[in-house]
Amino acid sequence: MKETGGIMMDELRVLVPNGMMGYGFPLEDFERGLAEKPHAIVVDAGSTDSGPQKLALGEMTCPVSAYQKELAILIPAAKKHNIPLIVSSAGGDGTNQHVDLFVEIVKEIATEQKLNIKVASIYSDIPKETVQKELANHNVIPMTNVPELTEDDINETSVITAQMGAEPYLELLKKGDERPDVIIGGRTYDPAPTAALGIHYGFSPALAWHMGKIIECGAICCVPTGKTVLGRLREDHFLIEPMNPNSKALPHSVAAHTMYEKSSATLLPGPGGVLNLKNCTFEAETDRIARISGSQFEVDSTYRIKLEGAKTVGYRSITVMGLRDPILINQLDDILAYVKNQVTKELPEEAEQSQLIFHPYGKNAVMQHLESVTDVGHEVCVIAEVASPTQEMAQLLVNRVRTTLLHYHYPGRIATSGNIGMPFTPLEIPLGLVCQFSVYHLMTIDNPVTPFEVKQWEVN
């Protein structure tokens, strides 16, 4: 048993309602989780999976109403059961702007429901001046396959935020009776809140990190996949249990999820160290609960945090075209190459400043050169994407692409009408600003807490 604050604990239970705040969850599964008397509710709200536009443009993963609906359920549940609610990477990008927005939502819900709660926020934005200073001191290095950072990159970036580790959350959990009821965190390494809980209650950091890695995605590790999951952390192992009674956490599905979004199946680096799973075992505790043990955590001698930032680089337009003529489809690569070449000849100045990409869905659009299936469907959807310095230029080029392919008399053509079907109007669809990651680097820090400002409030 682990002793913390005079409380003997042989099991830490962490309830995760869903793998991404805002995506919804079955209320009945969440209530089953609450019946297991969890010690905390943890939910991640962020990811860079959907690209750089959130960081560059200040957008969020989900509509505000989605976050409001879920927090209106989670906050009173946490208060009723006297357990902390921890939300990380607020808004998707975890920037200070979205941490503040989430805090306002929390305050509004507490006021409407007449809840007396303590709220804490942890901010993750890093001043550009700090990054520039550390770059000059050779304390910033690129991630794999990322170019070296430059001062121009920093200046062009809209905001720079950093993935915090477990330590800022751990500091708040240590406050005893003054511990916040709700913690809204900025950009966070996904497993960190669960790791902080495990470390706070005296459990193995390795097991805590590993359990956090699994449950931060909810019940995606289960069969069939679901949303709400309960993690049970014990002295020498942890258990994963989906709250949907028709779902199962199987050893192979949980093991597979351990490798999810990772470049290595056994070494998972994060803030402060590396989770080493070379001696890890995945077993069946019951027919629907998985048991994991053997995880190890290797502490880094140098503490690094990942910096994330993005910038705008132009404007994008697309056109969506359906193709069904087998004569055309059988020579699609050559035809698209002709279209690109012809547009470049007709609009050389614009083409020089732009990028044209074809996405032939039905023929390698997803896997591209890695595709192993050579069969092509009887119909293909080609999305032509153009990125240019202005929206007008992008519209011009994508219009020329569409009309060129529409009327091109390709070899063997029998039809005399248009070659493509167009499901949408406008035929050329402006998508607005194009964004690009400009900062994706590791920065050395001396203290894993001090870069992340904390604020606290009471709502009566």
C-alpha positions as CSV (number, residue, x, y, z in Angstrom):
1,M,0.0,0.0,0.0
2,K,1.1,3.6,-0.7
3,E,0.7,6.2,2.1
4,T,0.1,9.8,1.1
5,G,-1.1,12.4,3.6
6,G,-2.0,9.7,6.1
7,I,-4.2,7.8,3.5
8,M,-3.3,4.3,2.7
9,M,-3.9,3.6,-1.0
10,D,-3.3,0.3,-2.8
11,E,-4.9,1.4,-6.0
12,L,-5.2,4.7,-7.8
13,R,-8.2,5.0,-10.1
14,V,-8.3,7.5,-13.0
15,L,-11.4,8.0,-15.0
16,V,-11.1,9.3,-18.6
17,P,-14.5,10.2,-20.2
18,N,-13.2,10.4,-23.7
19,G,-9.9,10.6,-25.7
20,M,-10.5,14.2,-26.7
21,M,-12.5,16.8,-24.9
22,G,-15.3,18.0,-27.2
23,Y,-15.8,14.7,-29.0
24,G,-18.7,13.6,-26.7
25,F,-19.1,10.5,-24.5
26,P,-21.9,8.2,-23.4
27,L,-23.3,9.4,-20.1
28,E,-24.1,5.9,-19.0
29,D,-20.5,4.8,-19.4
30,F,-19.3,7.9,-17.5
31,E,-21.7,7.1,-14.7
32,R,-20.4,3.5,-14.6
33,G,-16.9,5.0,-14.1
34,L,-18.0,7.2,-11.3
35,A,-19.5,4.2,-9.6
36,E,-16.0,2.8,-9.4
37,K,-15.1,5.7,-7.1
38,P,-12.2,7.2,-9.1
39,H,-9.6,9.5,-7.5
40,A,-9.6,11.9,-10.4
41,I,-11.1,12.7,-13.8
42,V,-8.6,13.4,-16.5
43,V,-9.3,14.5,-20.0
44,D,-7.0,15.7,-22.8
45,A,-8.2,18.4,-25.1
46,G,-5.3,18.9,-27.4
47,S,-3.2,17.5,-30.3
48,T,-1.2,18.7,-33.3
49,D,-2.7,15.8,-35.3
50,S,-5.0,18.1,-37.3
51,G,-2.1,20.4,-38.4
52,P,-0.7,23.8,-37.6
53,Q,-3.8,26.0,-38.2
54,K,-4.9,26.0,-34.6
55,L,-1.6,27.5,-33.4
56,A,-1.2,29.9,-36.3
57,L,-4.8,31.2,-36.4
58,G,-5.9,30.8,-32.8
59,E,-8.5,28.3,-33.6
60,M,-9.8,25.3,-31.5
61,T,-10.4,21.7,-32.2
62,C,-14.1,21.8,-31.4
63,P,-16.8,24.5,-31.2
64,V,-17.0,26.3,-27.8
65,S,-20.5,24.7,-27.3
66,A,-18.9,21.2,-27.4
67,Y,-16.6,22.1,-24.5
68,Q,-19.4,23.8,-22.6
69,K,-21.6,20.7,-22.8
70,E,-18.9,18.4,-21.5
71,L,-17.6,20.6,-18.7
72,A,-21.2,21.1,-17.5
73,I,-21.2,17.4,-16.8
74,L,-17.7,16.9,-15.6
75,I,-17.4,19.8,-13.2
76,P,-20.4,18.9,-11.0
77,A,-19.4,15.3,-11.1
78,A,-15.9,16.0,-9.8
79,K,-17.3,18.3,-7.1
80,K,-19.9,15.8,-6.0
81,H,-17.3,13.1,-5.6
82,N,-14.6,15.5,-4.2
83,I,-12.0,14.6,-6.8
84,P,-10.0,16.8,-9.1
85,L,-10.9,17.4,-12.7
86,I,-7.8,17.9,-14.8
87,V,-8.1,19.2,-18.4
88,S,-4.9,19.4,-20.4
89,S,-4.0,21.2,-23.7
90,A,-7.1,23.5,-23.5
91,G,-8.8,24.2,-26.8
92,G,-6.6,21.9,-28.8
93,D,-3.4,23.9,-29.0
94,G,-3.1,24.7,-25.3
95,T,-2.2,28.3,-25.8
96,N,-2.8,30.9,-23.1
97,Q,-5.7,32.3,-25.1
98,H,-7.6,29.0,-24.9
99,V,-6.6,28.3,-21.3
100,D,-8.3,31.6,-20.4
101,L,-11.3,30.7,-22.5
102,F,-11.7,27.4,-20.7
103,V,-11.4,29.1,-17.3
104,E,-14.2,31.4,-18.2
105,I,-16.4,28.5,-19.2
106,V,-15.6,26.8,-15.9
107,K,-16.5,30.0,-14.0
108,E,-19.8,30.4,-15.9
109,I,-20.8,26.7,-15.2
110,A,-19.9,27.0,-11.5
111,T,-21.9,30.2,-11.2
112,E,-24.9,28.7,-13.1
113,Q,-24.9,25.5,-11.1
114,K,-24.1,27.3,-7.8
115,L,-20.9,25.4,-7.2
116,N,-18.2,26.6,-4.8
117,I,-15.0,25.5,-6.5
118,K,-11.3,26.3,-6.6
119,V,-9.9,26.7,-10.1
120,A,-6.3,26.7,-11.3
121,S,-4.8,27.4,-14.7
122,I,-1.4,26.5,-16.0
123,Y,0.0,28.5,-18.9
124,S,2.4,27.1,-21.5
125,D,3.2,30.0,-23.9
126,I,6.9,30.7,-24.0
127,P,7.9,34.3,-24.9
128,K,9.7,34.6,-28.2
129,E,12.5,36.5,-26.4
130,T,13.1,33.5,-24.2
131,V,13.3,31.2,-27.2
132,Q,15.7,33.6,-29.0
133,K,17.9,33.8,-26.0
134,E,18.0,30.0,-25.6
135,L,18.6,29.6,-29.3
136,A,21.6,31.9,-29.1
137,N,22.9,29.8,-26.1
138,H,22.6,26.6,-28.1
139,N,19.9,25.3,-25.9
140,V,17.4,24.6,-28.7
141,I,17.7,21.6,-31.0
142,P,15.3,20.4,-33.8
143,M,13.1,17.3,-33.6
144,T,13.9,14.5,-36.0
145,N,13.5,15.6,-39.7
146,V,13.0,19.2,-38.6
147,P,15.4,22.0,-39.8
148,E,17.4,24.1,-37.5
149,L,15.5,26.9,-35.9
150,T,16.3,30.5,-37.0
151,E,15.4,33.9,-35.6
152,D,13.2,34.5,-38.7
153,D,11.2,31.4,-37.8
154,I,10.7,32.7,-34.3
155,N,9.7,36.2,-35.5
156,E,7.2,34.8,-38.1
157,T,5.5,32.5,-35.6
158,S,2.2,33.7,-34.2
159,V,2.7,32.1,-30.8
160,I,5.1,29.6,-29.3
161,T,3.8,27.1,-26.7
162,A,5.5,24.2,-25.0
163,Q,4.5,20.8,-23.9
164,M,4.8,20.7,-20.1
165,G,5.5,17.5,-18.2
166,A,4.0,16.2,-15.0
167,E,5.7,18.6,-12.6
168,P,3.4,21.6,-12.9
169,Y,0.3,19.4,-12.2
170,L,2.2,17.7,-9.4
171,E,2.8,21.0,-7.7
172,L,-0.9,21.8,-7.6
173,L,-1.8,18.3,-6.4
174,K,0.5,18.8,-3.4
175,K,-1.6,21.7,-2.0
176,G,-3.7,19.4,0.2
177,D,-6.9,21.1,1.3
178,E,-6.1,23.9,-1.0
179,R,-5.8,21.6,-4.0
180,P,-7.9,22.9,-6.9
181,D,-11.2,21.3,-7.8
182,V,-10.6,22.0,-11.5
183,I,-7.2,22.3,-13.2
184,I,-7.1,23.8,-16.7
185,G,-3.7,23.1,-18.3
186,G,-2.0,24.6,-21.3
187,R,-0.1,22.5,-23.9
188,T,0.8,19.2,-22.1
189,Y,2.5,16.0,-23.0
190,D,-0.6,13.8,-23.1
191,P,0.2,11.3,-20.3
192,A,1.5,13.9,-17.9
193,P,-1.6,14.5,-15.7
194,T,-2.0,10.8,-15.0
195,A,1.7,10.5,-14.4
196,A,1.4,13.4,-11.9
197,L,-1.4,11.7,-10.1
198,G,0.5,8.4,-9.9
199,I,3.7,10.1,-8.7
200,H,1.8,12.2,-6.2
201,Y,0.2,9.1,-4.6
202,G,3.6,7.3,-4.4
203,F,3.3,4.8,-7.3
204,S,5.9,3.8,-9.8
205,P,6.6,6.7,-12.2
206,A,7.1,4.3,-15.0
207,L,3.7,2.6,-14.5
208,A,2.1,6.0,-14.0
209,W,3.5,7.3,-17.3
210,H,2.6,4.2,-19.2
211,M,-1.0,4.1,-17.9
212,G,-1.2,7.8,-18.8
213,K,0.0,6.9,-22.3
214,I,-2.8,4.4,-22.7
215,I,-5.8,6.1,-21.2
216,E,-5.2,9.6,-22.5
217,C,-6.9,8.4,-25.7
218,G,-9.9,7.0,-23.8
219,A,-11.1,3.6,-24.7
220,I,-9.5,3.6,-28.2
221,C,-7.3,0.8,-27.0
222,C,-10.3,-1.5,-26.6
223,V,-12.3,-3.8,-28.9
224,P,-14.6,-2.4,-30.1
225,T,-13.1,1.0,-29.6
226,G,-15.0,3.3,-27.2
227,K,-14.6,6.5,-25.3
228,T,-14.8,6.1,-21.5
229,V,-12.1,4.1,-19.7
230,L,-10.8,3.5,-16.2
231,G,-7.2,3.0,-15.3
232,R,-6.3,1.3,-12.1
233,L,-2.7,1.9,-11.0
234,R,-1.3,-0.6,-8.5
235,E,2.1,-1.3,-6.9
236,D,3.6,-3.4,-9.7
237,H,1.1,-3.2,-12.5
238,F,-1.9,-1.3,-13.8
239,L,-5.3,-2.4,-15.3
240,I,-7.2,-1.0,-18.2
241,E,-11.0,-1.4,-18.3
242,P,-13.5,0.1,-20.7
243,M,-16.7,1.4,-19.1
244,N,-18.8,0.1,-22.0
245,P,-19.7,-3.4,-20.8
246,N,-19.7,-4.6,-24.4
247,S,-16.1,-3.6,-25.0
248,K,-12.9,-5.3,-24.0
249,A,-9.3,-4.2,-23.3
250,L,-7.4,-7.1,-24.8
251,P,-3.6,-7.5,-24.3
252,H,-2.9,-7.2,-28.0
253,S,-5.1,-4.1,-28.5
254,V,-3.6,-2.3,-25.5
255,A,-0.1,-3.3,-26.6
256,A,-0.8,-2.0,-30.1
257,H,-2.0,1.3,-28.6
258,T,1.2,1.7,-26.7
259,M,2.9,2.0,-30.1
260,Y,0.3,4.6,-31.3
261,E,1.8,7.8,-32.5
262,K,5.3,6.7,-31.6
263,S,8.5,6.2,-33.8
264,S,9.7,3.4,-31.5
265,A,7.7,0.5,-30.1
266,T,9.7,0.3,-26.9
267,L,11.3,3.7,-26.2
268,L,8.9,6.6,-25.6
269,P,10.6,9.9,-24.9
270,G,8.8,12.7,-23.1
271,P,9.5,15.6,-20.8
272,G,12.0,14.5,-18.2
273,G,12.8,11.1,-19.5
274,V,12.1,8.0,-21.6
275,L,9.5,5.3,-20.9
276,N,11.3,2.0,-21.6
277,L,8.9,-0.8,-22.5
278,K,11.5,-3.5,-23.5
279,N,10.6,-5.7,-20.5
280,C,6.9,-4.8,-20.5
281,T,4.2,-7.5,-20.5
282,F,0.6,-7.3,-21.5
283,E,-1.7,-9.9,-20.0
284,A,-5.4,-10.6,-19.5
285,E,-6.6,-9.9,-16.0
286,T,-10.1,-11.0,-17.0
287,D,-11.8,-11.5,-20.4
288,R,-12.2,-7.7,-20.7
289,I,-9.6,-6.1,-18.5
290,A,-5.9,-5.9,-19.5
291,R,-3.0,-6.1,-17.0
292,I,0.3,-4.3,-17.8
293,S,3.6,-4.6,-15.9
294,G,7.3,-4.3,-16.3
295,S,7.4,-0.7,-17.5
296,Q,10.6,1.3,-16.7
297,F,11.3,5.1,-16.7
298,E,14.8,6.4,-17.4
299,V,15.3,9.9,-16.2
300,D,17.1,12.3,-18.6
301,S,20.1,14.2,-17.2
302,T,19.0,17.1,-19.3
303,Y,15.3,18.3,-19.1
304,R,13.9,19.3,-22.4
305,I,10.4,20.5,-23.4
306,K,9.0,20.5,-27.0
307,L,8.3,23.9,-28.4
308,E,5.4,24.2,-30.9
309,G,4.6,27.1,-33.2
310,A,3.1,27.9,-36.6
311,K,2.9,30.6,-39.1
312,T,0.8,31.5,-42.2
313,V,2.4,31.0,-45.5
314,G,-0.3,31.8,-48.1
315,Y,-3.8,31.0,-49.2
316,R,-5.4,27.7,-50.3
317,S,-8.1,26.9,-52.8
318,I,-9.4,23.5,-54.0
319,T,-11.6,22.0,-56.6
320,V,-13.3,18.6,-56.2
321,M,-13.6,16.5,-59.4
322,G,-15.2,13.1,-60.0
323,L,-13.8,10.9,-62.8
324,R,-15.4,7.7,-64.1
325,D,-14.2,7.2,-67.7
326,P,-12.0,4.1,-67.5
327,I,-10.0,5.4,-70.5
328,L,-9.1,8.5,-68.5
329,I,-8.5,6.6,-65.2
330,N,-6.1,4.1,-66.8
331,Q,-3.8,7.0,-67.8
332,L,-4.6,9.3,-64.9
333,D,-1.0,10.0,-63.8
334,D,0.0,11.1,-67.4
335,I,-3.2,13.2,-67.7
336,L,-2.6,15.0,-64.4
337,A,1.0,15.6,-65.3
338,Y,-0.3,17.2,-68.6
339,V,-2.7,19.4,-66.7
340,K,0.0,20.6,-64.4
341,N,2.4,21.3,-67.2
342,Q,-0.3,23.1,-69.3
343,V,-1.4,25.3,-66.4
344,T,2.3,26.2,-65.7
345,K,2.7,27.2,-69.4
346,E,-0.4,29.4,-69.4
347,L,0.2,31.0,-66.0
348,P,4.0,30.9,-65.5
349,E,4.3,33.8,-63.0
350,E,1.5,32.5,-60.8
351,A,2.7,28.9,-61.0
352,E,6.2,30.0,-60.0
353,Q,4.8,31.4,-56.8
354,S,2.4,28.6,-56.0
355,Q,2.2,24.9,-55.2
356,L,-0.2,22.6,-57.0
357,I,-0.9,19.2,-55.6
358,F,-3.3,16.5,-56.8
359,H,-5.0,14.1,-54.4
360,P,-6.4,11.2,-56.5
361,Y,-8.7,9.4,-54.0
362,G,-9.1,5.9,-55.4
363,K,-5.5,5.9,-56.6
364,N,-2.9,6.3,-53.9
365,A,-4.2,9.5,-52.4
366,V,-3.8,8.3,-48.8
367,M,-0.6,6.2,-48.8
368,Q,0.9,7.8,-52.0
369,H,4.2,6.2,-52.8
370,L,3.9,3.7,-49.9
371,E,0.7,2.2,-51.3
372,S,1.0,-1.6,-51.9
373,V,-2.3,-2.0,-53.7
374,T,-2.1,-1.3,-57.4
375,D,-5.8,-1.8,-58.3
376,V,-7.7,1.4,-59.2
377,G,-11.4,1.8,-58.6
378,H,-14.0,2.3,-61.3
379,E,-14.3,5.9,-60.2
380,V,-11.8,8.3,-58.8
381,C,-12.2,11.6,-56.9
382,V,-9.4,14.1,-57.7
383,I,-9.0,17.1,-55.4
384,A,-6.7,19.7,-56.8
385,E,-5.1,21.9,-54.2
386,V,-3.3,25.1,-54.9
387,A,-1.4,27.2,-52.3
388,S,-0.5,30.8,-53.4
389,P,0.6,34.1,-51.9
390,T,-3.0,35.5,-52.4
391,Q,-6.5,33.9,-52.4
392,E,-7.1,35.5,-55.8
393,M,-4.1,33.8,-57.3
394,A,-5.0,30.4,-55.7
395,Q,-8.5,30.8,-57.2
396,L,-7.1,31.6,-60.7
397,L,-4.8,28.6,-60.7
398,V,-7.3,26.1,-59.4
399,N,-9.9,27.4,-61.9
400,R,-7.4,26.8,-64.7
401,V,-6.7,23.3,-63.4
402,R,-10.4,22.4,-63.4
403,T,-11.2,23.8,-66.8
404,T,-8.1,22.2,-68.4
405,L,-9.0,18.7,-67.1
406,L,-12.7,19.3,-67.9
407,H,-12.1,19.6,-71.6
408,Y,-8.7,17.9,-72.2
409,H,-8.9,15.6,-75.3
410,Y,-6.8,12.8,-73.8
411,P,-5.6,9.9,-75.9
412,G,-8.4,7.5,-76.7
413,R,-11.1,9.9,-75.5
414,I,-14.6,9.0,-76.9
415,A,-16.8,11.4,-74.9
416,T,-17.3,14.9,-76.3
417,S,-18.8,16.4,-73.1
418,G,-16.9,17.3,-70.0
419,N,-14.5,14.7,-68.4
420,I,-15.3,15.4,-64.8
421,G,-18.3,15.7,-62.5
422,M,-18.3,18.5,-59.9
423,P,-20.3,17.9,-56.7
424,F,-19.9,21.4,-55.2
425,T,-20.5,25.0,-56.0
426,P,-18.6,27.2,-55.9
427,L,-16.6,25.1,-58.3
428,E,-13.4,26.6,-56.9
429,I,-13.5,26.6,-53.1
430,P,-11.4,29.1,-51.2
431,L,-10.1,27.7,-48.0
432,G,-8.3,30.7,-46.7
433,L,-5.0,30.9,-45.0
434,V,-2.4,28.1,-45.4
435,C,-0.4,27.4,-42.2
436,Q,2.9,25.7,-41.5
437,F,4.7,24.5,-38.4
438,S,7.6,26.8,-38.0
439,V,8.7,25.8,-34.5
440,Y,8.9,22.1,-33.6
441,H,12.0,21.9,-31.5
442,L,13.3,20.9,-28.1
443,M,14.5,23.5,-25.6
444,T,16.6,22.8,-22.5
445,I,15.2,24.2,-19.2
446,D,16.7,24.2,-15.7
447,N,13.4,23.8,-13.8
448,P,10.4,21.9,-15.1
449,V,7.9,24.1,-13.2
450,T,9.1,27.8,-13.5
451,P,8.4,28.3,-17.3
452,F,4.7,27.5,-16.7
453,E,2.8,30.3,-14.9
454,V,0.0,29.2,-12.6
455,K,-3.1,31.2,-11.5
456,Q,-5.8,30.3,-9.0
457,W,-9.3,31.5,-8.3
458,E,-12.2,30.6,-6.1
459,V,-15.7,30.7,-7.5
460,N,-18.5,31.1,-4.9
